[in-house]
Amino acid sequence: MHFDLVDLRLVLNVADAGNITHGASRSGLALASASERIRDMEREFGAPLFERQRRGVVPTAAGLALVHHARLVTQQLDTMRSELGDFAKGLRGRVRLLSNTAATFEVLPALLGTFLARHPRLDIEIEERPSPEIVRAVARGRAEIGIVADVVDSAAELETFPFAEDRLVLVTPQKHPLAGKRRLAFKDVLAHDTVGLPAGSALQEHLDGQAARLGATLRPRLRLPGFDALCRVVESGIGVAVVSRSAALRCRKSMAIRIVPLLDTWTQRKLRLCVKSERALPAPARALLEHLRRSSA
């Protein structure tokens, strides 16, 4: 069988995107060319690689086998390329980083900015995901580094390192019935109007899950991306929101909001960096991991 590197990267991109059009775009290929390459591979392989579904594609058993080996091959080549590049023009390449909501909005922007300023030939692809999904993706080699809450059990699969602390608090308008409370349980929030992050956001999924455990459903009156936007809407008086404490403290300096601590243990979390194997990381990813660990210290 003959597959070139373009074929292997295309298979990975299509599998990760769950869509041939998006996979082709990530691979720098026209849709027609990508489709033809996939058909050629399926003919050589003697079996379909992807099952076409209503909303995209998913790998077949044969496709999963090819994805596994393609990922090993491309990771090894990326490692070789980046480490050889260290001897010439410095770090070069791309690192895929998955992060939960709090780290994405509150911790990473400044840290990644300083890192990229020192490494102008290196790019970072960051995606916000729920912590359990991050663990699975890093364990399967779909991302080099993840940032997860410590409530997720990742010790059995991954190497982890302390990163930051994250507390969730309630923000309210100044004249809201909950504004004068010294602290609250999350269940006491459920009877009030809320504003929230977009559906599918890592933190919003987490909050929806906690509400479901209490037999309730969160129905935000408005959804907006980012803690600052949520706090601004809360200031207008239409509802309350659960956000990162660091965001709440920052926004309180310029907005008429109140901060109420939450009693639930799941609102107090420690964030951890996770990798499949620090030793096996490509040089760019290893450099980023070292930078994040130093910054957390």
SVG drawing of the C-alpha trace seen along z (x, -y; Angstrom):
<svg xmlns="http://www.w3.org/2000/svg" viewBox="-37 -51 59 56">
<polyline fill="none" stroke="black" stroke-width="0.4" points="0.0,0.0 1.2,-3.5 0.1,-6.5 2.0,-9.8 2.2,-12.3 -0.5,-14.5 -2.8,-11.5 -2.0,-10.7 -2.5,-14.3 -5.7,-14.5 -7.1,-11.4 -6.2,-12.9 -7.7,-16.3 -10.9,-14.7 -11.2,-12.4 -10.5,-15.3 -13.0,-17.7 -15.6,-15.0 -16.2,-16.6 -14.5,-16.1 -14.9,-19.8 -13.3,-21.1 -10.6,-18.4 -9.7,-19.4 -9.5,-23.0 -7.2,-22.2 -5.0,-20.2 -4.8,-23.0 -6.6,-20.9 -9.7,-21.6 -12.7,-19.5 -12.6,-17.6 -9.0,-16.8 -9.4,-15.6 -12.4,-13.4 -10.5,-11.8 -7.5,-11.1 -9.9,-9.4 -11.5,-7.3 -8.0,-6.3 -7.0,-5.3 -10.2,-3.3 -9.5,-1.4 -6.0,-0.6 -7.1,0.3 -10.0,2.4 -12.4,1.0 -14.2,-2.3 -12.3,-4.6 -15.2,-6.9 -18.9,-6.4 -20.9,-9.2 -23.5,-10.5 -26.1,-13.3 -23.8,-15.8 -20.4,-14.7 -18.3,-11.6 -16.9,-9.2 -14.0,-6.7 -14.9,-3.1 -12.9,-0.4 -10.5,-0.4 -10.4,-4.2 -9.6,-4.1 -6.7,-1.8 -5.3,-4.1 -5.8,-7.2 -3.8,-5.5 -0.9,-4.7 -1.0,-8.0 -0.9,-9.9 2.2,-7.9 3.9,-8.6 3.1,-12.3 4.0,-12.8 7.4,-11.1 8.1,-13.2 7.0,-16.4 9.3,-15.5 12.2,-14.9 11.6,-18.1 11.2,-20.3 14.3,-18.9 16.4,-19.3 15.1,-22.8 16.3,-23.7 19.9,-23.6 19.1,-26.1 16.4,-28.7 14.9,-28.0 11.6,-26.4 9.2,-26.1 5.9,-24.3 2.4,-24.1 1.2,-23.0 -2.4,-21.9 -3.5,-22.9 -6.9,-22.0 -8.1,-24.0 -11.2,-24.4 -13.1,-27.7 -11.4,-29.3 -7.9,-28.8 -8.8,-29.8 -10.3,-33.1 -8.4,-34.1 -5.0,-32.5 -3.7,-31.6 -3.9,-34.9 -1.0,-36.6 1.1,-33.4 0.8,-32.4 1.5,-36.0 4.8,-36.1 5.7,-32.6 4.9,-33.3 6.8,-36.6 9.9,-34.7 9.2,-32.0 8.1,-33.9 8.2,-30.7 5.9,-28.7 2.1,-28.7 -0.4,-27.5 -3.9,-26.1 -6.1,-26.4 -9.5,-25.0 -11.9,-25.2 -13.2,-21.8 -14.7,-20.1 -12.1,-18.5 -13.2,-14.9 -13.0,-15.4 -9.6,-17.0 -8.3,-13.9 -9.5,-11.6 -8.1,-13.7 -4.6,-14.0 -4.6,-10.3 -5.4,-9.5 -2.8,-11.8 -5.2,-14.4 -3.6,-17.2 -0.1,-17.6 -1.1,-19.5 -4.3,-19.8 -5.4,-21.9 -8.1,-20.3 -9.8,-20.6 -8.4,-18.3 -11.9,-16.8 -11.2,-14.7 -9.3,-11.5 -6.4,-11.6 -3.7,-10.1 -4.1,-6.6 -3.6,-7.7 -1.6,-10.9 1.3,-12.7 0.0,-15.8 1.5,-18.9 0.0,-21.7 -0.9,-24.8 -3.4,-27.2 -6.3,-27.6 -9.8,-28.3 -12.8,-29.3 -16.3,-29.8 -18.4,-32.5 -21.9,-34.0 -22.1,-37.6 -25.3,-39.5 -26.6,-43.0 -26.2,-45.3 -29.9,-45.3 -30.6,-41.6 -32.2,-39.5 -29.0,-37.4 -26.6,-40.3 -26.5,-40.6 -25.8,-37.0 -22.5,-36.1 -22.4,-32.8 -24.7,-30.5 -25.2,-26.9 -25.6,-26.5 -29.1,-25.1 -30.2,-28.5 -29.3,-30.1 -31.6,-27.8 -34.8,-29.7 -33.4,-32.9 -32.9,-34.2 -29.4,-33.6 -27.2,-34.6 -24.7,-32.1 -22.0,-31.1 -22.8,-29.6 -24.2,-26.0 -21.3,-23.7 -18.9,-25.9 -16.9,-23.7 -18.0,-25.7 -21.7,-25.9 -21.8,-22.1 -20.4,-21.7 -23.0,-24.0 -25.8,-22.3 -24.6,-19.0 -24.6,-20.2 -28.1,-21.6 -29.3,-18.3 -27.9,-16.5 -30.2,-18.7 -33.2,-17.9 -33.2,-21.3 -32.4,-22.8 -30.6,-26.1 -32.3,-28.2 -30.1,-31.4 -32.1,-34.4 -29.0,-35.3 -25.8,-33.5 -22.6,-35.4 -18.9,-34.3 -16.6,-35.4 -16.8,-36.3 -16.5,-40.1 -19.6,-40.0 -21.5,-38.0 -20.6,-40.5 -21.6,-43.4 -25.1,-41.9 -25.5,-41.0 -24.8,-44.7 -27.9,-45.6 -30.1,-43.6 -31.5,-40.8 -30.0,-37.9 -27.1,-36.3 -24.1,-34.4 -21.5,-31.9 -18.0,-33.0 -14.3,-32.6 -13.5,-34.6 -10.5,-36.3 -12.9,-37.6 -15.4,-38.7 -12.9,-40.7 -11.5,-42.4 -15.0,-43.3 -16.1,-44.6 -13.6,-47.4 -15.5,-48.9 -19.0,-47.4 -21.8,-47.7 -21.9,-44.0 -21.7,-42.0 -19.7,-38.8 -21.2,-36.0 -19.0,-32.9 -20.5,-29.5 -20.4,-26.8 -20.3,-23.7 -17.0,-21.9 -17.0,-21.5 -16.7,-25.3 -13.2,-25.3 -10.9,-23.6 -7.2,-23.2 -6.2,-23.3 -3.5,-20.8 -1.5,-20.5 -1.7,-17.1 0.4,-15.3 0.5,-11.8 4.3,-11.6 6.5,-14.6 9.6,-12.8 7.8,-12.0 6.6,-15.5 7.8,-17.3 10.3,-20.1 7.7,-23.0 5.2,-21.3 7.9,-20.5 9.0,-24.1 5.4,-25.3 4.9,-22.8 8.0,-24.0 6.9,-27.7 3.5,-27.0 5.0,-25.1 7.5,-27.8 4.7,-30.4 2.5,-28.5 5.3,-28.2"/>
</svg>
